[in-house]
Structure formats: structure tokens, C-alpha cells
């Protein structure tokens, strides 16, 4: 017995890409162009040459202004620094474009709130690229975690990208791991254990940050963050403890290539059905509020 495709699946979502850096080339452009749920409608970047290089492998057109990009698409994907996303995403929302947003929403809480407010005011669909959340192993872990009575947890997200290479970029080196890696780990802990009600931090976000989190159900979790340590591979790990046997999540065995088709399918479905997904701009604002609280403590 075969299942008929959803009615919206016959018409790919036309997505314009803002940005032409390493992440835009490695993930966004390739994911959006390989469909079939989406089509890379155009690429725009402030450096036209970079936009041309990003678009060329997929024979996608290059837009020569942000306004031209908006005219060519029905949704916009952002692969740019947080400050640029926070500047342009509200403009796209006001033009009625669905948004595929990177984390963090903005460089600070005020900028993030402007993005989330624009989404709420216009009613456009928004979705966050919290990569690991689109992997089946992550979803299985969260399903199992929600059945547990959790007393405490420990976790980490560690890598060495800030030491050099494509991702040792200005905003990451200036703001550090809390703004870059924090949304991923805070989202996982919040989703696995329950809402975070308080957060305290110590250390230097550009070197090593330790977070202690209080959860609504009384559990306490800890998180270690660093983008400036020499490790052989990125490490993302969550361990949950309580009255039942412990439960662990580790990305060591995860193939991140499995995330992109799920992300693409779910974004297209959200756009075509005009349904807000769980990981939307409001979720991004919540995570940025937690980060702001950590910075204040």
C-alpha cells in the first residue's frame, strides 16, 4: 500500500538564500537545492562574487540586492552573522516571507526580540536551524527522557573551531561559545528535562563557560561550553540521572547528513500548511532570554 504525497508536496517552496560564507555553502545552499521539497530560488550576499560561487553548483540565479532576492522567493533562509540576520529578517517577514533562521536570532536580546516580534506581528512561518534536533537519534533520546524522573544532569558542547579555520569568525571570537553553542545545549536540556527557570554562569565565554541550570520540576543540570579547546572532534553529550537508570545522549555516532532532509521536509511542510513548528522564532527568543540571564549572572 502506498501513501499519496501531501497536496503541497508537488510544488517546491522557492527559497532565497542570504549569505555565501562557509556554512551557506556547506549546508544551506546544498540542502535547499537538492529538494524535492524546496528549490534554491536565488542567492544574495554583500559580496557578489561569493554569491556567484555559492549559487553556481546548483545553477541558481544571483540576486544583486536584498530587495531583488525577496522578489524572487516565497521564503528566505539566513546564513549570516546574528547582527545581519536581526537586521534583515524583520524586513523579509514584513514582505510576507517565511523564514529559516539560524541561531542565535540576534547578537543580543533586544535584536532577537525584534525578529520574534516581526514574526508574531506578520504571522509568517519561522523555523530554527538547531541541527541536531532534526536527527532521529536526538528525537528518540528526547522521547525517552520525557518519561524519566530526572534529578540532575550534566552536559557539554566542546569543539576547537575558534582556534582557527572557516568558523573562527568575528562574532564567534568576540561573543564566544555561550552565544554560538549555548542555544543548542540549552535547547536540549530544556526539552529533555523541562523548562529552565534560572541559570548561573562562570568562566569566560571565549575560553570555557560553566552553567548551572534550575528546572521547573526541581532538577538541576550543568553544562560546559567551549569552542576553544583542542579536541579531535566536536563533543556534544548529555547525561541524565534520577531514580531510574541513567540515560545518555552523545553525538559521536551521529551522521549530521541525516538531519538535512528532515529539516528541509519539515520547513516545506510548515510553509505549505502555514503551521508554526516547535522550533520557531519564539523558541529562539526563549533561548536568547536564557543566554541573557546567564550573561547577567
N, C-alpha and C positions, 0 to 999 in steps of 0.2 A: 504494500500500500504506500503510495507517495503522497506527500503533503504539498498542496499548492502554495506557491510563494505568496507572501503578503502583497496586497494590491500595490503598495508603494514601491515594492522591490523592483518593478520593471523600469523605473525612472531613477537613475542615479542622482544623488544630491550633488549639485555643482558647487564645489568648494574652492574658494580663493585662498591662497597661502600668503601670509605676511611673514617675511623673513627668509633668509637664504644662508644662514650660518650652518655649522656642523650638525646641529640637531634637526634643522629643517631638511637638510639633505639626507641624513641618515634615516630619519623616521617619517616626518610629516609628508614630504613630497612622495616618497615611495609608497607609503600606506594609502594615501588618498588617490594615487594614480592607478593602483593595481585593482581597485574595485572588487566586485562589480557594483557595490552599493553607493560608491562615490566616484566622482570624476574631478581630477585636478583642473579647475577651470582657468586658473591664471596664477602667476607668482608675482609678487611685488616686494621689493626691498629698496632701501635707500641707495644702495649701490646697484645700478642696473646690470653691470657685468656679473655680479654674484647671482642676481635673479635669473639671468640668462643661463648660467651654469647649472642652477638648480632645476630649471624648467626643461632644459634640453633633452635629458634622457627620456622624458615622457612626452616629448613634442607638445608641451603645454605652452600657451602664449605667455608673454611677459607684459604685465601692466606697467605703464610709465608713471602712474600716480596711484595713491590710495583710493582716490575717487573712481578712477578707471577700474580698479580691482572690484570695488563694490558694484559697479555696473555690470560686471561680468559673472557674478556669482549670486547664490542664494544663501550661502553660509561662508564663514570666514574662520580659518584656522590660524592661530598665532604661534610663531616660534621665534620670539624676540625677547629681549630683556624685559623684566617686570614693568619698568617705568614706561616703556614703549607700548606694551600691551594695555596698561592702565590708561594711556592717552588715547589709543585708537579703538579699543573695544567698545566704549560707550558710543562712539560715532557710528560704528557698524550696527550696534543694537538699535540706535535711533533710525537707521535706514531699514530696519526690519530683518536684519541678517542673523541667522543662528550663529552661535559662537562655540568654537572648540578652543578651550582656553588652557594655557599652561599654568602650572603652579610656580610661585605664588601669584595670586591675582595681581598684585602690585608691589612696589618697593616698600610700602608701609600701609598701615591700616586705613588711613584716610583715602589713599588711592584705591585700595581694594574695595572699600565701601562704595566708591563712585562706580566701579564696574558692576558690583552686585546690584546697586540701586538702579542702574540703567537697564539691567536685565529685568528686574522686577517691574519697572515702570513701563517698559515696552512689551513685556510678555514673550520675548523671544526665547527659544530653546538655548540652553547653555550646557556645556559638558566639560569636565576637567580631565586632563590627561594625567591621571595618577596611575602610571603604567602598570604597576604590579596588581592593582585591583581588577584588571581585566584578564588575569591568568586563572585558569581553573583551580590550580593548587591553592591560590590565595582565597578563592571563594569557598573551597572545601574547608580550609582552616577556619575561616570566619564562621561558617555554619556550625562547625564542631565547637568553637569557642563559646558561641552564644548559648550552648546547652550546659555550660560548666558553671560551678560556683567558684569564682576566682577570688583569691585573697590578695595575691600580688603577682607582679610580672617584672621581667627585666628584658631589655631590648637594646639593639644597636643598629646604626646605619653608618658604615665606615667605608671610605674609599680614599684614593690618593689623587683624584683629578685636579685638585687645587695646586698640586706640586708642579704641574706643567702639562702642556698639551692643549687640545682644542677647547676643553671646558674650563681652563684656568682663565676665565674671562673677568672683565672689570667688576660687574655687580657681585659675582660669586666671591671673588677675592676680597672685596670690600665688606660684604654682608656676612659671608661665611656660611657654615653648614646649617645653622638654625633656619635661615630663610630658604635655602636650597633643598636640603634633605629633610628638614623638620616637617613639612607638610605630609610627606609620605609616611613617616613613622608615627606622627601624631594621629593621622587618619586611621592607621592600622590599629593602634592601641585603643582609640575611641570606639572603633567598630567592633573590636574583639571583646573588650571588657565592659564598656558602657561609657556614657557621656563623661567628659573630663570637667571637673568643677573648679580645680585650682591647679596651678603649675608654678614650680620654682626652678630656677636655673643657677648654675655656677660654671665658671670657666670662661674661655674666650671662644666665641663662635668661629673665629678664623683658625683656631687650633683644635680645641676639644671642648665640647659642651656636655654637661650632665644635667638632665631634667628629672625632677620628681613630680609625679602627677597624682592627684587625688581624683578618684572616680565617684560618680553618683551613688554607686552600690557599696561604697566603703573600701573598695580595693585601692591599693597603691601600686603604681608602676614606676619603673625607672627607664630612662632612655639615654644612650650615649651616642653623640653625633660628632663626626669629624670628616672633613674632605681633604685633610692634610696629613694623612698617615700612609706609610709605605706598606700597603698590603698587596698580595698577589692578584686579588680580585675584589670587587666590591662585596661587602658583607652586610646583609640585612637579615636580622634574626630577632624573633620574638619568642619568649618562653613564658608560659602561663602556669601558675601554681595555685593550688587550693585543696579542698577536701577530697578531690578525686585525682587520679594520676595526671602528671603534668602533660601539657600539650605544647609542642614546639613547631615553629614555622621558620624555614630557612630557605633563602632564595638560591642557595648554591646549586641546586639541581633544576632550577627553572630556566627554560628557554624563553627569553623575552620575545622572540619572534612569534610565539603563540598568542601574545597579547594584542598585536595589531589588528588581526582580522576581527576579533571580538570588539575592540574599541570602534573600529570602522562600522561594523554592523549595528552596534547599539547607538552610535551617533546618528546614522542614517535613519534608523527606526524612530528615534526621538524627534528628528526633524520632520519626517513624513507624517507622523501621528500627532505632532505638536504636543508631546508629553515630556515633562521635565524629568530627567533621570535622577537617580540618587546623588550622583557626583556632579552637582551643578555649581553655579556661581555662589549660591547661598552656602553650600558646603565649603567652598573655597574661602568665603568670608569668615565662616566659623573657625577654620584652621588658622587664618591670619589673626583672628582675635586671640587665639591661644598663643601664637608666636609673640604677639604684642605683650601679652601678660607675662610671658617668660622674660622678655627683654626688660620689663619693668621690675622684675624680681631678681 
